[in-house]
């Protein structure tokens, strides 16, 4: 295994997460509904943790990588490489979803979007920026706290199960608010392709999930200040 394998794994994992989650929202959202989309994200992450966890830890989320950096499990250089790989993977995944969506007669990315996140008029429930910020911070903090907990000194063998279930839960919480980000790499690709409002509001889904990741990391350190896990 080369030193670049972990970055390839993070890119692949993020691409698959976007294809599985965003793809379900775009291609089958009307059929499966909120619960189906939430399960698609959660089950995709669950599978990726089992497949890629032994390779890279399967962060596939810059907010999770930030938390690993803050808790001392990862160097800054490695974290930067992870984040870059995740963004690239997310964009590739979004391009794949877009290629699939264009096969539907009448699809228009400027009208139908690509599962991008948004607030105000771009929110499914027209939620305010403040509401979206709170949801993203809280939901991401919960996800990160679970990830750190099940991969820490008292880790469980089937870590993918609680991680995947948590991602499904936070999607059930937030889909109706802002289509759920909790992951900047998940948000970047769809926003770049959709353009317009999705792109102008992208900063929200970079800033607040990262703040949530930091909050989750600090909460974890407050509960378990001694972390014996070696850095990935």
C-alpha positions as CSV (number, residue, x, y, z in Angstrom):
1,X,0.0,0.0,0.0
2,X,1.6,3.3,-1.1
3,X,1.4,6.5,0.8
4,X,-1.2,7.8,-1.7
5,X,-3.6,5.0,-1.1
6,X,-5.3,6.7,1.8
7,X,-6.0,9.7,-0.4
8,X,-7.4,7.5,-3.2
9,X,-9.6,5.8,-0.6
10,X,-10.9,9.1,0.7
11,X,-11.7,10.3,-2.8
12,X,-13.4,7.1,-3.8
13,X,-15.4,6.9,-0.5
14,X,-16.6,10.5,-0.9
15,X,-17.6,9.9,-4.5
16,X,-19.6,6.9,-3.5
17,X,-21.3,8.8,-0.7
18,X,-22.4,11.5,-3.0
19,X,-23.6,9.0,-5.7
20,X,-25.5,7.0,-3.1
21,X,-27.0,9.8,-1.1
22,X,-27.3,12.8,-3.5
23,X,-28.0,10.4,-6.3
24,X,-31.0,8.9,-4.4
25,X,-32.3,12.4,-3.7
26,X,-32.0,13.5,-7.3
27,X,-33.0,10.3,-9.1
28,X,-35.5,8.7,-6.7
29,X,-36.4,11.3,-4.1
30,X,-40.0,11.6,-5.1
31,X,-40.3,7.8,-4.8
32,X,-38.5,7.1,-1.6
33,X,-39.1,10.3,0.3
34,X,-37.1,11.8,3.2
35,X,-36.7,8.5,5.0
36,X,-35.4,6.8,1.9
37,X,-32.9,9.6,1.2
38,X,-31.7,9.5,4.8
39,X,-31.2,5.7,4.7
40,X,-29.4,6.0,1.4
41,X,-26.8,8.4,3.0
42,X,-26.6,6.3,6.2
43,X,-26.3,2.9,4.5
44,X,-23.7,4.2,2.0
45,X,-21.5,5.5,4.7
46,X,-22.0,2.3,6.7
47,X,-20.7,0.2,3.8
48,X,-17.8,2.6,3.1
49,X,-16.7,2.4,6.7
50,X,-16.4,-1.3,6.5
51,X,-14.6,-1.2,3.1
52,X,-12.3,1.8,3.6
53,X,-12.0,2.1,7.3
54,X,-9.0,-0.2,7.5
55,X,-7.3,1.8,4.7
56,X,-7.9,5.5,5.6
57,X,-10.3,5.5,8.5
58,X,-13.0,6.4,6.1
59,X,-13.5,10.1,7.1
60,X,-14.9,11.1,3.6
61,X,-15.9,14.4,5.3
62,X,-13.6,17.4,6.0
63,X,-15.5,18.1,9.2
64,X,-14.5,14.6,10.5
65,X,-10.9,15.1,9.3
66,X,-10.8,18.5,11.2
67,X,-12.0,16.7,14.3
68,X,-9.2,14.1,14.0
69,X,-6.7,16.9,13.6
70,X,-8.0,18.8,16.7
71,X,-8.0,15.6,18.8
72,X,-4.4,14.9,17.8
73,X,-5.1,11.8,15.8
74,X,-3.8,13.3,12.5
75,X,-1.1,15.6,11.3
76,X,-1.9,18.9,9.6
77,X,-0.3,17.7,6.3
78,X,-2.2,14.5,6.3
79,X,-5.5,16.3,7.1
80,X,-4.9,18.7,4.2
81,X,-4.4,15.8,1.9
82,X,-7.5,14.1,3.1
83,X,-9.6,17.3,2.6
84,X,-8.3,17.8,-0.9
85,X,-9.1,14.2,-1.8
86,X,-12.6,14.4,-0.3
87,X,-13.4,17.5,-2.3
88,X,-12.2,15.9,-5.5
89,X,-14.2,12.8,-4.8
90,X,-17.3,14.8,-4.0
91,X,-17.1,16.6,-7.3
92,X,-16.6,13.4,-9.2
93,X,-19.6,11.9,-7.5
94,X,-21.7,14.9,-8.3
95,X,-20.7,14.7,-12.0
96,X,-21.7,11.1,-12.1
97,X,-25.1,12.0,-10.6
98,X,-25.5,14.8,-13.0
99,X,-24.7,12.5,-15.9
100,X,-27.4,10.1,-14.7
101,X,-29.9,12.9,-14.2
102,X,-29.5,14.3,-17.7
103,X,-30.9,11.0,-19.0
104,X,-34.3,12.0,-17.8
105,X,-36.3,13.9,-20.4
106,X,-36.9,17.5,-19.3
107,X,-34.2,17.6,-16.6
108,X,-32.8,21.1,-16.1
109,X,-30.1,21.6,-13.5
110,X,-31.1,25.3,-13.1
111,X,-34.6,24.3,-12.3
112,X,-34.4,20.8,-10.8
113,X,-31.1,21.3,-9.1
114,X,-28.7,18.6,-8.0
115,X,-29.4,17.9,-4.4
116,X,-27.7,21.1,-3.4
117,X,-28.1,22.7,0.0
118,X,-29.7,26.0,0.7
119,X,-31.5,28.4,3.1
120,X,-34.3,30.9,2.7
121,X,-36.1,30.5,-0.6
122,X,-33.6,27.7,-1.5
123,X,-34.6,25.7,1.6
124,X,-37.3,23.1,1.3
125,X,-39.0,24.7,4.3
126,X,-37.8,28.2,3.6
127,X,-35.7,28.1,6.9
128,X,-33.6,31.1,7.8
129,X,-29.9,31.3,7.6
130,X,-29.7,31.3,11.5
131,X,-31.9,28.1,11.6
132,X,-29.7,26.4,9.0
133,X,-26.5,27.4,10.8
134,X,-27.8,25.9,14.1
135,X,-28.9,22.7,12.4
136,X,-25.6,22.2,10.6
137,X,-23.5,22.9,13.7
138,X,-25.6,20.6,15.9
139,X,-26.0,17.8,13.4
140,X,-22.4,17.8,12.4
141,X,-21.2,17.9,16.1
142,X,-23.4,14.9,16.8
143,X,-22.0,13.0,13.8
144,X,-18.4,13.8,14.7
145,X,-18.9,12.9,18.4
146,X,-20.2,9.5,17.4
147,X,-17.3,9.0,14.9
148,X,-14.7,9.9,17.4
149,X,-16.4,7.8,20.1
150,X,-16.7,4.6,18.2
151,X,-13.2,4.9,16.7
152,X,-11.4,5.9,19.9
153,X,-9.9,4.0,22.8
154,X,-13.2,2.3,23.5
155,X,-14.0,1.6,19.9
156,X,-16.4,-1.0,18.7
157,X,-15.7,-3.6,16.1
158,X,-18.7,-2.7,14.0
159,X,-18.0,1.0,14.0
160,X,-19.7,1.5,10.7
161,X,-23.1,0.6,12.2
162,X,-23.4,3.5,14.7
163,X,-21.8,5.9,12.2
164,X,-24.1,5.0,9.4
165,X,-27.2,5.2,11.7
166,X,-26.1,8.6,13.0
167,X,-25.8,10.0,9.5
168,X,-29.2,8.6,8.7
169,X,-30.6,10.2,11.8
170,X,-29.1,13.7,11.2
171,X,-30.5,13.5,7.6
172,X,-34.0,12.8,9.0
173,X,-33.5,15.9,11.2
174,X,-32.2,18.3,8.6
175,X,-33.4,17.3,5.1
176,X,-36.5,19.4,5.4
177,X,-34.4,22.3,6.6
178,X,-31.6,22.6,4.1
179,X,-31.3,19.2,2.4
180,X,-28.6,18.3,5.0
181,X,-24.9,18.9,4.4
182,X,-22.9,18.1,7.6
183,X,-20.1,17.5,5.1
184,X,-18.5,20.3,3.0
185,X,-17.3,17.8,0.4
186,X,-20.8,16.6,-0.1
187,X,-22.0,20.2,-0.7
188,X,-19.3,21.5,-3.0
189,X,-19.8,19.3,-6.1
190,X,-23.6,19.7,-6.4
191,X,-23.3,23.5,-5.8
192,X,-20.6,23.9,-8.5
193,X,-22.7,22.0,-11.0
194,X,-26.1,23.6,-10.1
195,X,-24.6,27.1,-10.0
196,X,-26.8,30.1,-9.2
197,X,-28.2,30.3,-5.7
198,X,-26.7,27.0,-4.7
199,X,-23.2,28.3,-5.5
200,X,-23.7,31.7,-3.8
201,X,-24.9,30.0,-0.6
202,X,-22.2,27.3,-0.6
203,X,-20.1,29.2,2.0
204,X,-22.8,28.3,4.6
205,X,-22.2,24.6,4.1
206,X,-18.5,25.0,4.3
207,X,-18.4,27.2,7.4
208,X,-21.0,25.7,9.7
209,X,-20.3,22.0,9.2
210,X,-16.6,22.7,10.0
211,X,-17.7,24.7,13.1
212,X,-19.8,21.7,14.0
213,X,-16.9,19.4,13.5
214,X,-14.8,21.5,15.9
215,X,-17.6,21.5,18.5
216,X,-17.9,17.8,18.3
217,X,-14.2,17.4,18.7
218,X,-14.1,19.7,21.7
219,X,-17.1,17.8,23.3
220,X,-15.3,14.5,22.8
221,X,-12.1,15.9,24.4
222,X,-14.1,17.1,27.3
223,X,-15.6,13.6,27.9
224,X,-12.5,11.6,27.0
225,X,-9.5,13.9,27.2
226,X,-6.9,11.1,27.0
227,X,-6.9,9.6,23.5
228,X,-4.6,6.6,23.1
229,X,-5.5,6.1,19.4
230,X,-2.5,6.5,17.1
231,X,-2.9,9.0,14.3
232,X,-3.9,7.6,10.9
